[in-house]
Structures are given as structure tokens and as C-alpha cells.
Amino acid sequence: MDIELRKRKEIKQETIESSWECDQCGKSTFSTDYDYLVHPRLHLGCALEAENQGHSIKDQYLEACEDIPDKNGTVTWQFNQEDVEG
Ligand SMILES: [Zn+2]
């Protein structure tokens, strides 16, 4: 295996992992199941807590929404109104 290629890959992985951090609690979301995330930068639990204090999940999502590298490129982080209203 090409050593230089492997080095680049490791750096990229670190970059991805460091991006996956909750805006609310500052903890990593990288190993959190997708079901428990509103966004790579927002735990569902943290979002619900903030919502109780009058900060809507939609607003939180829009604030967190940036170009986050997906783990595998297949998950899209589109806000779904039904998830909140349902
Ligand atoms: Zn959190």
C-alpha cells in the first residue's frame, strides 16, 4: 500500500470526525446512530432540550447546517418538516 496515500486518508478521517461535534453539548456525534441525530452537529436529545426552552428544532438545524462531510456520502441532511410536526 502506498504510504503517502494512507497518510492522506487518515488526515481526512480525522477532519471528518472533528466536524462531527454537537453544537449544543460539544460532544462528538461521530459514533451516535443517525436515529439520534438531527444533524451531524446536533444530537436529537440536545435539540429537544433546547426546544423546551423555546428554540425550535428547525432554527437549530438551520444554524447547524453547513457543509459537513458525510461518513459514506449517502446520507443527506435535509430538514424534514414532518419530523418536527408529526
Ligand atoms: Zn449534544
PDB file of the backbone (N, CA, C, O) and the ligand in Angstrom, with CONECT records:
HET     ZN  A 101       1
ATOM      1  N   MET A   1       0.829  -1.210   0.000  1.00  0.00           N
ATOM      2  CA  MET A   1       0.000   0.000   0.000  1.00  0.00           C
ATOM      3  C   MET A   1       0.859   1.254   0.000  1.00  0.00           C
ATOM      4  O   MET A   1       1.882   1.327   0.681  1.00  0.00           O
ATOM      5  N   ASP A   2       0.438   2.205  -0.751  1.00  0.00           N
ATOM      6  CA  ASP A   2       1.148   3.471  -0.849  1.00  0.00           C
ATOM      7  C   ASP A   2       1.053   4.250   0.463  1.00  0.00           C
ATOM      8  O   ASP A   2      -0.041   4.585   0.917  1.00  0.00           O
ATOM      9  N   ILE A   3       2.209   4.533   1.064  1.00  0.00           N
ATOM     10  CA  ILE A   3       2.223   5.174   2.380  1.00  0.00           C
ATOM     11  C   ILE A   3       1.659   6.594   2.329  1.00  0.00           C
ATOM     12  O   ILE A   3       0.910   6.998   3.218  1.00  0.00           O
ATOM     13  N   GLU A   4       2.012   7.337   1.307  1.00  0.00           N
ATOM     14  CA  GLU A   4       1.530   8.711   1.202  1.00  0.00           C
ATOM     15  C   GLU A   4      -0.002   8.744   1.091  1.00  0.00           C
ATOM     16  O   GLU A   4      -0.662   9.597   1.684  1.00  0.00           O
ATOM     17  N   LEU A   5      -0.539   7.817   0.335  1.00  0.00           N
ATOM     18  CA  LEU A   5      -1.985   7.748   0.159  1.00  0.00           C
ATOM     19  C   LEU A   5      -2.662   7.449   1.489  1.00  0.00           C
ATOM     20  O   LEU A   5      -3.693   8.036   1.819  1.00  0.00           O
ATOM     21  N   ARG A   6      -2.064   6.520   2.256  1.00  0.00           N
ATOM     22  CA  ARG A   6      -2.652   6.156   3.535  1.00  0.00           C
ATOM     23  C   ARG A   6      -2.633   7.341   4.495  1.00  0.00           C
ATOM     24  O   ARG A   6      -3.582   7.557   5.250  1.00  0.00           O
ATOM     25  N   LYS A   7      -1.564   8.092   4.460  1.00  0.00           N
ATOM     26  CA  LYS A   7      -1.437   9.251   5.332  1.00  0.00           C
ATOM     27  C   LYS A   7      -2.543  10.269   5.026  1.00  0.00           C
ATOM     28  O   LYS A   7      -3.165  10.814   5.938  1.00  0.00           O
ATOM     29  N   ARG A   8      -2.775  10.511   3.759  1.00  0.00           N
ATOM     30  CA  ARG A   8      -3.815  11.460   3.385  1.00  0.00           C
ATOM     31  C   ARG A   8      -5.184  10.981   3.860  1.00  0.00           C
ATOM     32  O   ARG A   8      -6.013  11.770   4.316  1.00  0.00           O
ATOM     33  N   LYS A   9      -5.401   9.683   3.744  1.00  0.00           N
ATOM     34  CA  LYS A   9      -6.679   9.127   4.132  1.00  0.00           C
ATOM     35  C   LYS A   9      -6.910   9.304   5.639  1.00  0.00           C
ATOM     36  O   LYS A   9      -8.016   9.634   6.066  1.00  0.00           O
ATOM     37  N   GLU A  10      -5.867   9.086   6.435  1.00  0.00           N
ATOM     38  CA  GLU A  10      -6.001   9.235   7.878  1.00  0.00           C
ATOM     39  C   GLU A  10      -6.311  10.675   8.261  1.00  0.00           C
ATOM     40  O   GLU A  10      -7.131  10.932   9.143  1.00  0.00           O
ATOM     41  N   ILE A  11      -5.656  11.596   7.600  1.00  0.00           N
ATOM     42  CA  ILE A  11      -5.900  13.001   7.891  1.00  0.00           C
ATOM     43  C   ILE A  11      -7.352  13.363   7.560  1.00  0.00           C
ATOM     44  O   ILE A  11      -8.015  14.085   8.305  1.00  0.00           O
ATOM     45  N   LYS A  12      -7.814  12.853   6.450  1.00  0.00           N
ATOM     46  CA  LYS A  12      -9.173  13.162   6.047  1.00  0.00           C
ATOM     47  C   LYS A  12     -10.171  12.615   7.073  1.00  0.00           C
ATOM     48  O   LYS A  12     -11.141  13.283   7.430  1.00  0.00           O
ATOM     49  N   GLN A  13      -9.916  11.402   7.533  1.00  0.00           N
ATOM     50  CA  GLN A  13     -10.806  10.798   8.531  1.00  0.00           C
ATOM     51  C   GLN A  13     -10.854  11.639   9.800  1.00  0.00           C
ATOM     52  O   GLN A  13     -11.922  11.838  10.379  1.00  0.00           O
ATOM     53  N   GLU A  14      -9.698  12.132  10.230  1.00  0.00           N
ATOM     54  CA  GLU A  14      -9.658  12.998  11.410  1.00  0.00           C
ATOM     55  C   GLU A  14     -10.472  14.265  11.186  1.00  0.00           C
ATOM     56  O   GLU A  14     -11.183  14.733  12.075  1.00  0.00           O
ATOM     57  N   THR A  15     -10.353  14.799   9.996  1.00  0.00           N
ATOM     58  CA  THR A  15     -11.084  16.024   9.674  1.00  0.00           C
ATOM     59  C   THR A  15     -12.579  15.783   9.747  1.00  0.00           C
ATOM     60  O   THR A  15     -13.332  16.603  10.273  1.00  0.00           O
ATOM     61  N   ILE A  16     -12.996  14.644   9.210  1.00  0.00           N
ATOM     62  CA  ILE A  16     -14.419  14.310   9.255  1.00  0.00           C
ATOM     63  C   ILE A  16     -14.877  14.164  10.703  1.00  0.00           C
ATOM     64  O   ILE A  16     -15.900  14.723  11.100  1.00  0.00           O
ATOM     65  N   GLU A  17     -14.112  13.408  11.486  1.00  0.00           N
ATOM     66  CA  GLU A  17     -14.521  13.166  12.869  1.00  0.00           C
ATOM     67  C   GLU A  17     -14.597  14.452  13.675  1.00  0.00           C
ATOM     68  O   GLU A  17     -15.491  14.621  14.504  1.00  0.00           O
ATOM     69  N   SER A  18     -13.657  15.358  13.430  1.00  0.00           N
ATOM     70  CA  SER A  18     -13.660  16.598  14.200  1.00  0.00           C
ATOM     71  C   SER A  18     -14.819  17.503  13.793  1.00  0.00           C
ATOM     72  O   SER A  18     -15.198  18.399  14.547  1.00  0.00           O
ATOM     73  N   SER A  19     -15.380  17.276  12.612  1.00  0.00           N
ATOM     74  CA  SER A  19     -16.545  18.051  12.183  1.00  0.00           C
ATOM     75  C   SER A  19     -17.823  17.570  12.844  1.00  0.00           C
ATOM     76  O   SER A  19     -18.797  18.311  12.979  1.00  0.00           O
ATOM     77  N   TRP A  20     -17.794  16.313  13.251  1.00  0.00           N
ATOM     78  CA  TRP A  20     -18.991  15.707  13.837  1.00  0.00           C
ATOM     79  C   TRP A  20     -19.016  15.970  15.341  1.00  0.00           C
ATOM     80  O   TRP A  20     -18.718  15.095  16.154  1.00  0.00           O
ATOM     81  N   GLU A  21     -19.376  17.189  15.674  1.00  0.00           N
ATOM     82  CA  GLU A  21     -19.395  17.582  17.071  1.00  0.00           C
ATOM     83  C   GLU A  21     -20.654  18.398  17.324  1.00  0.00           C
ATOM     84  O   GLU A  21     -20.975  19.319  16.573  1.00  0.00           O
ATOM     85  N   CYS A  22     -21.362  18.045  18.390  1.00  0.00           N
ATOM     86  CA  CYS A  22     -22.641  18.686  18.676  1.00  0.00           C
ATOM     87  C   CYS A  22     -22.440  20.147  19.084  1.00  0.00           C
ATOM     88  O   CYS A  22     -21.617  20.460  19.945  1.00  0.00           O
ATOM     89  N   ASP A  23     -23.206  21.031  18.449  1.00  0.00           N
ATOM     90  CA  ASP A  23     -23.126  22.454  18.776  1.00  0.00           C
ATOM     91  C   ASP A  23     -23.631  22.734  20.188  1.00  0.00           C
ATOM     92  O   ASP A  23     -23.194  23.685  20.837  1.00  0.00           O
ATOM     93  N   GLN A  24     -24.551  21.900  20.654  1.00  0.00           N
ATOM     94  CA  GLN A  24     -25.168  22.150  21.952  1.00  0.00           C
ATOM     95  C   GLN A  24     -24.289  21.703  23.119  1.00  0.00           C
ATOM     96  O   GLN A  24     -24.060  22.467  24.056  1.00  0.00           O
ATOM     97  N   CYS A  25     -23.798  20.469  23.060  1.00  0.00           N
ATOM     98  CA  CYS A  25     -23.073  19.925  24.213  1.00  0.00           C
ATOM     99  C   CYS A  25     -21.575  19.784  23.959  1.00  0.00           C
ATOM    100  O   CYS A  25     -20.812  19.523  24.889  1.00  0.00           O
ATOM    101  N   GLY A  26     -21.153  19.953  22.718  1.00  0.00           N
ATOM    102  CA  GLY A  26     -19.733  19.897  22.405  1.00  0.00           C
ATOM    103  C   GLY A  26     -19.156  18.496  22.327  1.00  0.00           C
ATOM    104  O   GLY A  26     -17.951  18.327  22.134  1.00  0.00           O
ATOM    105  N   LYS A  27     -20.023  17.471  22.478  1.00  0.00           N
ATOM    106  CA  LYS A  27     -19.528  16.099  22.403  1.00  0.00           C
ATOM    107  C   LYS A  27     -19.572  15.602  20.963  1.00  0.00           C
ATOM    108  O   LYS A  27     -20.323  16.099  20.124  1.00  0.00           O
ATOM    109  N   SER A  28     -18.740  14.607  20.715  1.00  0.00           N
ATOM    110  CA  SER A  28     -18.685  14.041  19.372  1.00  0.00           C
ATOM    111  C   SER A  28     -19.993  13.326  19.027  1.00  0.00           C
ATOM    112  O   SER A  28     -20.578  12.635  19.861  1.00  0.00           O
ATOM    113  N   THR A  29     -20.436  13.506  17.787  1.00  0.00           N
ATOM    114  CA  THR A  29     -21.624  12.795  17.311  1.00  0.00           C
ATOM    115  C   THR A  29     -21.228  11.667  16.369  1.00  0.00           C
ATOM    116  O   THR A  29     -22.082  10.980  15.807  1.00  0.00           O
ATOM    117  N   PHE A  30     -19.923  11.485  16.204  1.00  0.00           N
ATOM    118  CA  PHE A  30     -19.445  10.583  15.147  1.00  0.00           C
ATOM    119  C   PHE A  30     -19.926   9.153  15.338  1.00  0.00           C
ATOM    120  O   PHE A  30     -20.244   8.469  14.365  1.00  0.00           O
ATOM    121  N   SER A  31     -19.981   8.694  16.595  1.00  0.00           N
ATOM    122  CA  SER A  31     -20.391   7.313  16.829  1.00  0.00           C
ATOM    123  C   SER A  31     -21.859   7.198  17.220  1.00  0.00           C
ATOM    124  O   SER A  31     -22.334   6.114  17.556  1.00  0.00           O
ATOM    125  N   THR A  32     -22.575   8.320  17.174  1.00  0.00           N
ATOM    126  CA  THR A  32     -24.000   8.309  17.503  1.00  0.00           C
ATOM    127  C   THR A  32     -24.810   7.818  16.307  1.00  0.00           C
ATOM    128  O   THR A  32     -24.545   8.200  15.167  1.00  0.00           O
ATOM    129  N   ASP A  33     -25.778   6.985  16.572  1.00  0.00           N
ATOM    130  CA  ASP A  33     -26.621   6.474  15.500  1.00  0.00           C
ATOM    131  C   ASP A  33     -27.385   7.621  14.834  1.00  0.00           C
ATOM    132  O   ASP A  33     -27.791   8.575  15.497  1.00  0.00           O
ATOM    133  N   TYR A  34     -27.572   7.517  13.528  1.00  0.00           N
ATOM    134  CA  TYR A  34     -28.292   8.558  12.789  1.00  0.00           C
ATOM    135  C   TYR A  34     -29.676   8.845  13.371  1.00  0.00           C
ATOM    136  O   TYR A  34     -30.169   9.972  13.312  1.00  0.00           O
ATOM    137  N   ASP A  35     -30.291   7.802  13.933  1.00  0.00           N
ATOM    138  CA  ASP A  35     -31.626   7.975  14.504  1.00  0.00           C
ATOM    139  C   ASP A  35     -31.636   8.974  15.652  1.00  0.00           C
ATOM    140  O   ASP A  35     -32.681   9.537  15.979  1.00  0.00           O
ATOM    141  N   TYR A  36     -30.480   9.194  16.262  1.00  0.00           N
ATOM    142  CA  TYR A  36     -30.403  10.079  17.419  1.00  0.00           C
ATOM    143  C   TYR A  36     -29.728  11.405  17.091  1.00  0.00           C
ATOM    144  O   TYR A  36     -29.286  12.129  17.983  1.00  0.00           O
ATOM    145  N   LEU A  37     -29.655  11.711  15.805  1.00  0.00           N
ATOM    146  CA  LEU A  37     -29.080  12.980  15.374  1.00  0.00           C
ATOM    147  C   LEU A  37     -30.085  13.761  14.549  1.00  0.00           C
ATOM    148  O   LEU A  37     -30.782  13.197  13.705  1.00  0.00           O
ATOM    149  N   VAL A  38     -30.158  15.072  14.800  1.00  0.00           N
ATOM    150  CA  VAL A  38     -30.901  15.949  13.904  1.00  0.00           C
ATOM    151  C   VAL A  38     -29.993  16.276  12.726  1.00  0.00           C
ATOM    152  O   VAL A  38     -30.438  16.464  11.594  1.00  0.00           O
ATOM    153  N   HIS A  39     -28.715  16.336  13.036  1.00  0.00           N
ATOM    154  CA  HIS A  39     -27.701  16.811  12.103  1.00  0.00           C
ATOM    155  C   HIS A  39     -26.365  16.322  12.664  1.00  0.00           C
ATOM    156  O   HIS A  39     -26.265  16.064  13.863  1.00  0.00           O
ATOM    157  N   PRO A  40     -25.337  16.190  11.822  1.00  0.00           N
ATOM    158  CA  PRO A  40     -24.032  15.801  12.378  1.00  0.00           C
ATOM    159  C   PRO A  40     -23.542  16.726  13.490  1.00  0.00           C
ATOM    160  O   PRO A  40     -22.650  16.359  14.256  1.00  0.00           O
ATOM    161  N   ARG A  41     -24.114  17.908  13.580  1.00  0.00           N
ATOM    162  CA  ARG A  41     -23.688  18.831  14.631  1.00  0.00           C
ATOM    163  C   ARG A  41     -24.772  19.043  15.680  1.00  0.00           C
ATOM    164  O   ARG A  41     -24.761  20.044  16.396  1.00  0.00           O
ATOM    165  N   LEU A  42     -25.693  18.114  15.770  1.00  0.00           N
ATOM    166  CA  LEU A  42     -26.780  18.304  16.724  1.00  0.00           C
ATOM    167  C   LEU A  42     -27.405  16.968  17.115  1.00  0.00           C
ATOM    168  O   LEU A  42     -28.012  16.283  16.291  1.00  0.00           O
ATOM    169  N   HIS A  43     -27.244  16.611  18.396  1.00  0.00           N
ATOM    170  CA  HIS A  43     -27.930  15.431  18.914  1.00  0.00           C
ATOM    171  C   HIS A  43     -29.430  15.696  18.958  1.00  0.00           C
ATOM    172  O   HIS A  43     -29.861  16.824  19.198  1.00  0.00           O
ATOM    173  N   LEU A  44     -30.214  14.663  18.728  1.00  0.00           N
ATOM    174  CA  LEU A  44     -31.665  14.795  18.852  1.00  0.00           C
ATOM    175  C   LEU A  44     -32.037  15.199  20.284  1.00  0.00           C
ATOM    176  O   LEU A  44     -32.877  16.075  20.489  1.00  0.00           O
ATOM    177  N   GLY A  45     -31.411  14.559  21.258  1.00  0.00           N
ATOM    178  CA  GLY A  45     -31.705  14.866  22.657  1.00  0.00           C
ATOM    179  C   GLY A  45     -31.399  16.315  23.006  1.00  0.00           C
ATOM    180  O   GLY A  45     -32.172  16.969  23.706  1.00  0.00           O
ATOM    181  N   CYS A  46     -30.273  16.811  22.518  1.00  0.00           N
ATOM    182  CA  CYS A  46     -29.888  18.202  22.779  1.00  0.00           C
ATOM    183  C   CYS A  46     -30.865  19.159  22.104  1.00  0.00           C
ATOM    184  O   CYS A  46     -31.220  20.196  22.664  1.00  0.00           O
ATOM    185  N   ALA A  47     -31.294  18.801  20.892  1.00  0.00           N
ATOM    186  CA  ALA A  47     -32.228  19.641  20.163  1.00  0.00           C
ATOM    187  C   ALA A  47     -33.570  19.720  20.890  1.00  0.00           C
ATOM    188  O   ALA A  47     -34.186  20.783  20.956  1.00  0.00           O
ATOM    189  N   LEU A  48     -34.014  18.590  21.432  1.00  0.00           N
ATOM    190  CA  LEU A  48     -35.292  18.567  22.143  1.00  0.00           C
ATOM    191  C   LEU A  48     -35.215  19.389  23.431  1.00  0.00           C
ATOM    192  O   LEU A  48     -36.173  20.069  23.800  1.00  0.00           O
ATOM    193  N   GLU A  49     -34.074  19.321  24.108  1.00  0.00           N
ATOM    194  CA  GLU A  49     -33.884  20.126  25.315  1.00  0.00           C
ATOM    195  C   GLU A  49     -33.961  21.611  24.998  1.00  0.00           C
ATOM    196  O   GLU A  49     -34.633  22.375  25.691  1.00  0.00           O
ATOM    197  N   ALA A  50     -33.267  22.007  23.946  1.00  0.00           N
ATOM    198  CA  ALA A  50     -33.269  23.417  23.551  1.00  0.00           C
ATOM    199  C   ALA A  50     -34.662  23.853  23.086  1.00  0.00           C
ATOM    200  O   ALA A  50     -35.071  24.997  23.283  1.00  0.00           O
ATOM    201  N   GLU A  51     -35.376  22.908  22.465  1.00  0.00           N
ATOM    202  CA  GLU A  51     -36.730  23.219  22.006  1.00  0.00           C
ATOM    203  C   GLU A  51     -37.635  23.536  23.195  1.00  0.00           C
ATOM    204  O   GLU A  51     -38.494  24.413  23.111  1.00  0.00           O
ATOM    205  N   ASN A  52     -37.437  22.819  24.302  1.00  0.00           N
ATOM    206  CA  ASN A  52     -38.208  23.085  25.514  1.00  0.00           C
ATOM    207  C   ASN A  52     -37.976  24.498  26.035  1.00  0.00           C
ATOM    208  O   ASN A  52     -38.812  25.062  26.741  1.00  0.00           O
ATOM    209  N   GLN A  53     -36.834  25.054  25.675  1.00  0.00           N
ATOM    210  CA  GLN A  53     -36.522  26.422  26.096  1.00  0.00           C
ATOM    211  C   GLN A  53     -36.867  27.432  25.012  1.00  0.00           C
ATOM    212  O   GLN A  53     -36.417  28.577  25.058  1.00  0.00           O
ATOM    213  N   GLY A  54     -37.676  27.004  24.025  1.00  0.00           N
ATOM    214  CA  GLY A  54     -38.191  27.926  23.037  1.00  0.00           C
ATOM    215  C   GLY A  54     -37.364  28.077  21.773  1.00  0.00           C
ATOM    216  O   GLY A  54     -37.607  28.978  20.971  1.00  0.00           O
ATOM    217  N   HIS A  55     -36.396  27.205  21.594  1.00  0.00           N
ATOM    218  CA  HIS A  55     -35.544  27.278  20.408  1.00  0.00           C
ATOM    219  C   HIS A  55     -35.952  26.145  19.476  1.00  0.00           C
ATOM    220  O   HIS A  55     -35.609  24.988  19.720  1.00  0.00           O
ATOM    221  N   SER A  56     -36.678  26.468  18.413  1.00  0.00           N
ATOM    222  CA  SER A  56     -37.247  25.402  17.587  1.00  0.00           C
ATOM    223  C   SER A  56     -36.162  24.561  16.918  1.00  0.00           C
ATOM    224  O   SER A  56     -35.073  25.046  16.611  1.00  0.00           O
ATOM    225  N   ILE A  57     -36.492  23.294  16.703  1.00  0.00           N
ATOM    226  CA  ILE A  57     -35.543  22.377  16.073  1.00  0.00           C
ATOM    227  C   ILE A  57     -35.201  22.848  14.671  1.00  0.00           C
ATOM    228  O   ILE A  57     -34.067  22.694  14.217  1.00  0.00           O
ATOM    229  N   LYS A  58     -36.172  23.418  13.989  1.00  0.00           N
ATOM    230  CA  LYS A  58     -35.899  23.910  12.639  1.00  0.00           C
ATOM    231  C   LYS A  58     -34.822  25.000  12.672  1.00  0.00           C
ATOM    232  O   LYS A  58     -33.892  24.990  11.866  1.00  0.00           O
ATOM    233  N   ASP A  59     -34.961  25.936  13.613  1.00  0.00           N
ATOM    234  CA  ASP A  59     -33.955  27.002  13.735  1.00  0.00           C
ATOM    235  C   ASP A  59     -32.588  26.424  14.069  1.00  0.00           C
ATOM    236  O   ASP A  59     -31.571  26.835  13.511  1.00  0.00           O
ATOM    237  N   GLN A  60     -32.581  25.465  14.989  1.00  0.00           N
ATOM    238  CA  GLN A  60     -31.314  24.844  15.373  1.00  0.00           C
ATOM    239  C   GLN A  60     -30.669  24.138  14.196  1.00  0.00           C
ATOM    240  O   GLN A  60     -29.456  24.199  13.994  1.00  0.00           O
ATOM    241  N   TYR A  61     -31.516  23.462  13.422  1.00  0.00           N
ATOM    242  CA  TYR A  61     -30.999  22.753  12.255  1.00  0.00           C
ATOM    243  C   TYR A  61     -30.379  23.728  11.269  1.00  0.00           C
ATOM    244  O   TYR A  61     -29.287  23.504  10.749  1.00  0.00           O
ATOM    245  N   LEU A  62     -31.097  24.812  11.025  1.00  0.00           N
ATOM    246  CA  LEU A  62     -30.617  25.781  10.039  1.00  0.00           C
ATOM    247  C   LEU A  62     -29.312  26.426  10.502  1.00  0.00           C
ATOM    248  O   LEU A  62     -28.439  26.732   9.690  1.00  0.00           O
ATOM    249  N   GLU A  63     -29.187  26.631  11.826  1.00  0.00           N
ATOM    250  CA  GLU A  63     -27.951  27.195  12.363  1.00  0.00           C
ATOM    251  C   GLU A  63     -26.792  26.210  12.229  1.00  0.00           C
ATOM    252  O   GLU A  63     -25.662  26.599  11.933  1.00  0.00           O
ATOM    253  N   ALA A  64     -27.087  24.943  12.449  1.00  0.00           N
ATOM    254  CA  ALA A  64     -26.028  23.928  12.393  1.00  0.00           C
ATOM    255  C   ALA A  64     -25.670  23.562  10.963  1.00  0.00           C
ATOM    256  O   ALA A  64     -24.588  23.039  10.694  1.00  0.00           O
ATOM    257  N   CYS A  65     -26.594  23.844  10.046  1.00  0.00           N
ATOM    258  CA  CYS A  65     -26.442  23.361   8.678  1.00  0.00           C
ATOM    259  C   CYS A  65     -25.274  24.037   7.965  1.00  0.00           C
ATOM    260  O   CYS A  65     -25.302  25.227   7.653  1.00  0.00           O
ATOM    261  N   GLU A  66     -24.278  23.247   7.729  1.00  0.00           N
ATOM    262  CA  GLU A  66     -23.113  23.693   6.979  1.00  0.00           C
ATOM    263  C   GLU A  66     -22.667  22.520   6.136  1.00  0.00           C
ATOM    264  O   GLU A  66     -23.286  21.456   6.154  1.00  0.00           O
ATOM    265  N   ASP A  67     -21.617  22.715   5.415  1.00  0.00           N
ATOM    266  CA  ASP A  67     -21.094  21.605   4.634  1.00  0.00           C
ATOM    267  C   ASP A  67     -20.366  20.644   5.552  1.00  0.00           C
ATOM    268  O   ASP A  67     -19.200  20.852   5.888  1.00  0.00           O
ATOM    269  N   ILE A  68     -21.049  19.608   5.947  1.00  0.00           N
ATOM    270  CA  ILE A  68     -20.465  18.577   6.792  1.00  0.00           C
ATOM    271  C   ILE A  68     -20.148  17.372   5.923  1.00  0.00           C
ATOM    272  O   ILE A  68     -21.005  16.903   5.176  1.00  0.00           O
ATOM    273  N   PRO A  69     -18.929  16.871   6.014  1.00  0.00           N
ATOM    274  CA  PRO A  69     -18.624  15.673   5.229  1.00  0.00           C
ATOM    275  C   PRO A  69     -19.370  14.471   5.772  1.00  0.00           C
ATOM    276  O   PRO A  69     -19.281  14.158   6.959  1.00  0.00           O
ATOM    277  N   ASP A  70     -20.099  13.805   4.907  1.00  0.00           N
ATOM    278  CA  ASP A  70     -20.794  12.591   5.312  1.00  0.00           C
ATOM    279  C   ASP A  70     -19.812  11.456   5.528  1.00  0.00           C
ATOM    280  O   ASP A  70     -18.741  11.421   4.924  1.00  0.00           O
ATOM    281  N   LYS A  71     -20.187  10.534   6.394  1.00  0.00           N
ATOM    282  CA  LYS A  71     -19.327   9.388   6.654  1.00  0.00           C
ATOM    283  C   LYS A  71     -19.146   8.548   5.400  1.00  0.00           C
ATOM    284  O   LYS A  71     -18.047   8.067   5.124  1.00  0.00           O
ATOM    285  N   ASN A  72     -20.204   8.373   4.652  1.00  0.00           N
ATOM    286  CA  ASN A  72     -20.130   7.472   3.497  1.00  0.00           C
ATOM    287  C   ASN A  72     -20.705   8.112   2.232  1.00  0.00           C
ATOM    288  O   ASN A  72     -20.779   7.470   1.184  1.00  0.00           O
ATOM    289  N   GLY A  73     -21.107   9.364   2.334  1.00  0.00           N
ATOM    290  CA  GLY A  73     -21.597  10.065   1.149  1.00  0.00           C
ATOM    291  C   GLY A  73     -23.020   9.734   0.770  1.00  0.00           C
ATOM    292  O   GLY A  73     -23.499  10.222  -0.254  1.00  0.00           O
ATOM    293  N   THR A  74     -23.721   8.924   1.551  1.00  0.00           N
ATOM    294  CA  THR A  74     -25.068   8.536   1.147  1.00  0.00           C
ATOM    295  C   THR A  74     -26.149   9.218   1.979  1.00  0.00           C
ATOM    296  O   THR A  74     -27.321   9.200   1.603  1.00  0.00           O
ATOM    297  N   VAL A  75     -25.768   9.816   3.104  1.00  0.00           N
ATOM    298  CA  VAL A  75     -26.777  10.447   3.947  1.00  0.00           C
ATOM    299  C   VAL A  75     -26.866  11.931   3.608  1.00  0.00           C
ATOM    300  O   VAL A  75     -25.851  12.627   3.575  1.00  0.00           O
ATOM    301  N   THR A  76     -28.053  12.398   3.364  1.00  0.00           N
ATOM    302  CA  THR A  76     -28.237  13.817   3.135  1.00  0.00           C
ATOM    303  C   THR A  76     -28.971  14.396   4.337  1.00  0.00           C
ATOM    304  O   THR A  76     -29.853  13.756   4.909  1.00  0.00           O
ATOM    305  N   TRP A  77     -28.601  15.590   4.704  1.00  0.00           N
ATOM    306  CA  TRP A  77     -29.160  16.196   5.909  1.00  0.00           C
ATOM    307  C   TRP A  77     -30.145  17.281   5.510  1.00  0.00           C
ATOM    308  O   TRP A  77     -29.886  18.478   5.629  1.00  0.00           O
ATOM    309  N   GLN A  78     -31.274  16.809   5.035  1.00  0.00           N
ATOM    310  CA  GLN A  78     -32.332  17.706   4.610  1.00  0.00           C
ATOM    311  C   GLN A  78     -33.347  17.824   5.740  1.00  0.00           C
ATOM    312  O   GLN A  78     -33.784  16.827   6.315  1.00  0.00           O
ATOM    313  N   PHE A  79     -33.710  19.062   6.042  1.00  0.00           N
ATOM    314  CA  PHE A  79     -34.708  19.245   7.080  1.00  0.00           C
ATOM    315  C   PHE A  79     -36.055  18.723   6.600  1.00  0.00           C
ATOM    316  O   PHE A  79     -36.501  19.024   5.493  1.00  0.00           O
ATOM    317  N   ASN A  80     -36.685  17.939   7.454  1.00  0.00           N
ATOM    318  CA  ASN A  80     -37.975  17.362   7.115  1.00  0.00           C
ATOM    319  C   ASN A  80     -39.023  17.904   8.082  1.00  0.00           C
ATOM    320  O   ASN A  80     -39.041  17.541   9.258  1.00  0.00           O
ATOM    321  N   GLN A  81     -39.881  18.762   7.585  1.00  0.00           N
ATOM    322  CA  GLN A  81     -40.882  19.418   8.406  1.00  0.00           C
ATOM    323  C   GLN A  81     -41.760  18.411   9.150  1.00  0.00           C
ATOM    324  O   GLN A  81     -42.157  18.640  10.292  1.00  0.00           O
ATOM    325  N   GLU A  82     -42.054  17.302   8.487  1.00  0.00           N
ATOM    326  CA  GLU A  82     -42.933  16.292   9.096  1.00  0.00           C
ATOM    327  C   GLU A  82     -42.310  15.683  10.341  1.00  0.00           C
ATOM    328  O   GLU A  82     -43.031  15.290  11.258  1.00  0.00           O
ATOM    329  N   ASP A  83     -40.993  15.597  10.391  1.00  0.00           N
ATOM    330  CA  ASP A  83     -40.338  15.026  11.564  1.00  0.00           C
ATOM    331  C   ASP A  83     -40.628  15.835  12.816  1.00  0.00           C
ATOM    332  O   ASP A  83     -40.714  15.286  13.915  1.00  0.00           O
ATOM    333  N   VAL A  84     -40.776  17.129  12.645  1.00  0.00           N
ATOM    334  CA  VAL A  84     -40.988  18.011  13.785  1.00  0.00           C
ATOM    335  C   VAL A  84     -42.473  18.138  14.109  1.00  0.00           C
ATOM    336  O   VAL A  84     -42.872  18.131  15.274  1.00  0.00           O
ATOM    337  N   GLU A  85     -43.279  18.252  13.063  1.00  0.00           N
ATOM    338  CA  GLU A  85     -44.693  18.481  13.284  1.00  0.00           C
ATOM    339  C   GLU A  85     -45.437  17.189  13.602  1.00  0.00           C
ATOM    340  O   GLU A  85     -46.453  17.204  14.297  1.00  0.00           O
ATOM    341  N   GLY A  86     -44.920  16.058  13.083  1.00  0.00           N
ATOM    342  CA  GLY A  86     -45.594  14.789  13.260  1.00  0.00           C
ATOM    343  C   GLY A  86     -45.557  14.374  14.711  1.00  0.00           C
ATOM    344  O   GLY A  86     -46.080  13.317  15.065  1.00  0.00           O
TER     345      GLY A  86
HETATM  346 ZN    ZN A 101     -25.308  17.166  22.028  1.00  0.00          ZN2+
END
